[in-house]
Amino acid sequence: MKAENQEKNTLSVDSTISLKGIVKAIFKDTIHVQIGGKVISLPISSQDAKNLSL
């Protein structure tokens, strides 16, 4: 494995990830998303809400 490929596979803190899931509920400050067999709740701020694409 080349050093270039190692950098691409490294996940760093504060990096952005994209997950596909089913939105189960949206509240003022949290969104509940089902990914696989689990429903997780994610805190959102007003700034995050502007960036949501549902």
C-alpha angles and dihedrals in degrees: 000000000000122000089245092060092047091059092052092053095049117103114206133197114271092022121140122248131185122216128178116221144140116269106229101175140358121205131175094271105013139048121204115213129182113220112178108321096335131084113211128188118222123196113232132191126209088260091054091049090060090057097048116115110195 
